[in-house]
Amino acid sequence: MKIETCPNCGSGKYIKSGVINNRQRYKCKSCNYFFSVNKIGKKIDDYYVNKALQLYLEGLTYREIERILGISHVSIMNWVKKYNVKRPYNSNYHPTYKILSTSELSAYFQDVQNLSGAGVVVTELGDKFMLIKWERFRG
């Protein structure tokens, strides 16, 4: 694989600078950045980024989203900052959530008690569904 430009500054001026872990290392002459040819970062699928931001907007905490999606809460915080996501603040309500299968979701909506007194959002989560319900704080 041929390197065209420095991944840090985009300059085409770089030199070989040793081998590390059997990979050729380069040094950019413009910005002094060291890099290697087959440096591949871990990229998380856009589906999970969108889902994490959606859950954040629905009122879930970073750690709750981490437990549900299996993605680091630090990554989620970075996405919230990167995309400048702001959620509305309302201290009278708090979200609770349940992970349900198709049949469980159907049974949930057949019970009239579950449909009154709170807002509900359902979102797909792989082969299951997440039901988020807002309830007034009882204090």
HELIX and SHEET records of a PDB file:
HELIX    1   1 ASP A   46  LEU A   57  1                                  12    
HELIX    2   2 TYR A   62  LEU A   69  1                                   8    
HELIX    3   3 HIS A   73  LYS A   82  1                                  10    
HELIX    4   4 THR A  102  GLN A  110  1                                   9    
HELIX    5   5 VAL A  112  LEU A  115  5                                   4    
SHEET    1   A 3 TYR A  14  ILE A  20  0                                        
SHEET    2   A 3 ARG A  23  CYS A  28 -1                                        
SHEET    3   A 3 PHE A  34  SER A  36 -1                                        
SHEET    1   B 3 TYR A  93  LEU A 100  0                                        
SHEET    2   B 3 LYS A 128  ARG A 136 -1                                        
SHEET    3   B 3 GLY A 119  LEU A 125 -1                                        
END                                                                             
